[in-house]
């Protein structure tokens, strides 16, 4: 069940990122929506380039604030860092207690 939920979350994030890149290309370059979508697919494929383009697209194309756009595309990294930090802290404290 958890795998299905994770798949759906990452699918929704991928579609959102792709549409944000497309909106940014449409807003910045002024190209038609279909052409921007075709150009957005290879840009979206590269992890960090796609995320940066998605953030810029959300800011320019959807008029989102910078913190909101960054949070929209970077929340998995923040959650991973939080969980990893908690694991490392527990491991460190367990070694000290032993």
C-alpha positions, 0 to 999 in steps of 0.5 A: 500500500505504501508503495502505491502511495509513494508512486502516486505522490511521485507521479503527481510531482513529476506531472507538476514539474513537467507542467511548470517547465512548460508554463515557464517556457511558454511565459519566457519564450512565448512559444505555443503550449504544445511546442513548449511541452515537447521542449519541456520533456527533455529538460524535465528528464535531467534531475537538477536541471528539471527541478531548477526549470520547474522552480523558474517555471512556477515563479514566472509561469504561475506567478508563485512566490520564490519560497513557495516554488522552492518548497513545491519542488524541494520538499522530498529533499527536505523530508529525506534530510530530516529523516536522515538527520534523525537516524544519524542522531539516534545512531550517534546517541546509541554509540555514546550510550554503549 
